[in-house]
Amino acid sequence: MKINTSAFIDFIKARWSMIVTLIAACFIVILILLYVVGLLLLPSEITQSSGVVIFWDQ
């Protein structure tokens, strides 16, 4: 099966804005997931209103 290069380039040119939007959305989702995993897996440091710092070790 041979891929038609010009047809592929035309496809990219016609939908470049949608492709860029999807890539940006995936990047944001990956960053959010990394942030959530970091909160869940790393020892949390919680500061209460009294100013006492509690180290939450799981």
C-alpha positions as CSV (number, residue, x, y, z in Angstrom):
1,M,0.0,0.0,0.0
2,K,1.6,3.3,-1.1
3,I,0.7,6.5,0.6
4,N,0.0,9.4,-1.7
5,T,2.2,12.2,-0.3
6,S,0.4,15.1,-1.9
7,A,-2.9,13.9,-0.6
8,F,-1.5,13.6,2.9
9,I,0.0,17.1,2.8
10,D,-3.4,18.5,1.5
11,F,-5.1,16.7,4.4
12,I,-2.7,18.4,6.9
13,K,-3.1,21.8,5.3
14,A,-6.9,21.6,5.4
15,R,-7.0,20.6,9.0
16,W,-4.0,22.1,10.6
17,S,-5.9,24.3,13.1
18,M,-7.8,21.2,14.4
19,I,-4.6,19.2,14.6
20,V,-2.9,22.0,16.6
21,T,-5.9,22.3,18.9
22,L,-5.9,18.6,19.6
23,I,-2.1,18.6,20.3
24,A,-2.5,21.5,22.7
25,A,-5.5,19.8,24.4
26,C,-3.5,16.6,24.8
27,F,-0.5,18.5,26.2
28,I,-2.8,20.3,28.8
29,V,-4.4,16.9,29.8
30,I,-0.9,15.3,30.2
31,L,0.2,18.2,32.4
32,I,-2.9,18.0,34.6
33,L,-2.5,14.2,34.9
34,L,1.2,14.7,35.9
35,Y,0.1,17.3,38.5
36,V,-2.5,15.0,40.0
37,V,-0.2,12.0,40.1
38,G,2.4,14.2,41.8
39,L,-0.1,15.2,44.4
40,L,-1.1,11.6,45.1
41,L,2.3,9.9,45.0
42,L,4.6,12.5,46.6
43,P,4.4,13.2,50.3
44,S,2.1,16.2,50.7
45,E,2.9,19.2,52.7
46,I,-0.2,20.8,54.2
47,T,-0.3,24.1,55.9
48,Q,-3.2,24.7,58.2
49,S,-4.7,28.1,59.2
50,S,-2.7,27.9,62.5
51,G,0.6,28.0,60.5
52,V,1.6,24.5,61.5
53,V,3.1,22.5,58.7
54,I,2.0,18.9,58.6
55,F,4.0,16.4,56.5
56,W,1.5,13.8,55.2
57,D,3.5,10.6,54.7
58,Q,1.6,7.7,53.0
